[in-house]
Amino acid sequence: MNDMKNQDEAIKIIHSPSEKEPFVVLKKKSGLPTAPLSLGENSALFLAEKLFPEIKAVSGKKEIEHGLIHRIDTETSGLVLIATSQDFFDFLIEAQKSGQFKKWYRANVDLVSDISALLEGFPKHRALTESETVTVQSQFRYFGRKNQAVRPVTNDSGKAAQKKCERKIYSTQIQFDSAAKIAICSIVAGFRHQVRAHLALCGIPVRGDKLYNPNFKEGEELSFEAFRLEFPKKDGGTFVFEI
């Protein structure tokens, strides 16, 4: 563990890379993009590269993203994972494909009984009103101006939505505490805004979510954090990082 911070405290380094463990785990603040859209743009990755230049030697999914493995939305705070060696990057990409990489999120939520009547394009779904643990499954389609949002697609969606959706089915496990209005969620494979959209589908949208919460109030911050990562070690066992 390493509590080193960059000067503006936009990121906090949780794990620094070593020869045996060639990766960075950092916590980023809300409002900071995980990755840049153009070279030199401020982001969690850009700030990490200033501290650990070896990140730039990794060839990633996109040239500008280098060793970035786990990203989160700009408005989301929490853990980001970046490989500092090509070998470990390739290993973790395969681990993701085989379902060995688990991500956990924590959200303060509001109770909204009928999302489908309030947000265009959402199918009907049973709302969570009592404390329980459920697994929500759906396909997804992009939605809205410039595809800035997504919509879950289920058997209750219309034919047009089902034609437009991605073929893969995505799952989110949700542990809902109705008294505290807190949801703990985990996924092993993710689509854009998956957890936020699945929480909304269940009638418990994230507080401060301007895209998926009909009760959003201007000025509210998104109450959503990526708080735990679990991924395999090359020699067996599991790395676990939690904030």
C-alpha positions, 0 to 999 in steps of 0.5 A, spaced: 500 500 500 502 507 498 498 513 500 502 517 495 498 523 492 499 527 486 499 535 488 492 536 486 489 530 490 485 528 484 488 521 484 490 517 490 495 511 489 493 505 493 498 500 490 504 502 486 507 497 481 513 492 482 517 487 478 512 482 481 506 486 481 506 490 475 500 494 476 497 501 479 491 501 483 488 508 484 482 512 487 480 517 482 475 523 484 468 524 481 469 529 475 475 526 473 475 522 466 479 515 467 482 516 460 483 522 455 480 523 449 486 526 446 493 526 447 495 530 454 488 531 456 487 531 464 485 524 466 486 519 471 491 515 466 495 521 464 496 523 472 498 516 473 503 516 467 506 522 470 508 518 476 509 511 473 512 512 465 512 505 464 505 505 463 506 508 456 510 502 454 504 498 454 500 497 448 492 497 450 485 496 447 486 503 444 493 506 443 492 512 447 490 508 453 496 504 454 495 499 460 488 501 462 484 495 464 479 497 469 475 504 467 469 508 471 465 513 468 467 521 469 462 522 474 464 516 478 469 516 484 473 510 486 478 504 483 482 504 477 486 499 475 492 500 470 497 495 468 505 497 467 507 491 463 505 488 457 505 481 459 500 482 465 496 487 461 495 481 456 494 476 462 488 481 465 484 481 459 484 474 458 482 474 466 476 479 464 474 474 458 473 468 462 469 472 468 475 472 473 475 479 474 470 482 479 468 489 480 464 492 486 460 498 486 456 502 492 450 507 491 446 511 495 439 510 492 432 513 491 426 509 491 422 510 484 416 505 483 415 506 476 421 508 472 418 505 465 413 511 466 418 516 467 424 515 463 423 513 456 425 507 453 425 503 460 421 496 460 417 494 465 420 491 471 419 489 478 421 494 483 425 493 489 421 495 495 424 491 501 431 489 503 433 483 498 439 480 494 437 479 486 441 478 480 438 483 474 440 481 467 438 484 460 441 486 454 443 493 452 442 499 447 444 506 446 439 511 447 438 519 447 442 525 444 449 522 441 448 516 445 449 519 451 445 514 455 443 506 455 437 502 456 436 495 458 433 491 453 428 485 456 423 480 454 418 486 456 422 491 451 418 493 444 420 489 438 424 495 435 428 496 442 430 488 441 432 489 434 437 495 436 440 492 442 447 488 443 446 481 443 450 479 449 446 479 456 449 482 462 448 481 469 448 485 475 448 482 482 444 487 487 444 487 495 439 492 497 438 495 504 431 498 504 432 502 510 439 505 509 437 506 501 444 503 499 445 498 494 452 494 493 453 491 486 457 486 483 459 485 476 464 480 472 462 483 465 460 490 464 457 495 459 456 502 459 453 505 465 450 498 466 450 498 474 446 505 474 441 503 469 440 496 472 439 500 479 434 504 475 430 498 472 429 496 479 426 502 481 432 504 486 436 509 481 443 512 484 442 519 488 444 524 483 444 520 477 442 525 472 441 520 466 437 515 470 434 518 476 427 522 475 428 525 481 435 528 480 436 535 483 440 540 479 447 540 483 446 533 486 453 529 486 452 522 483 453 518 489 456 512 486 463 509 488 467 503 485 470 501 492 472 494 490 476 490 485 478 482 485 482 479 480 487 473 479 494 473 481 499 469 475 501 464 480 494 463 483 490 466 488 487 473 488 488 480 489 483 484 493 483 492 493 477 495 497 476 502 499 
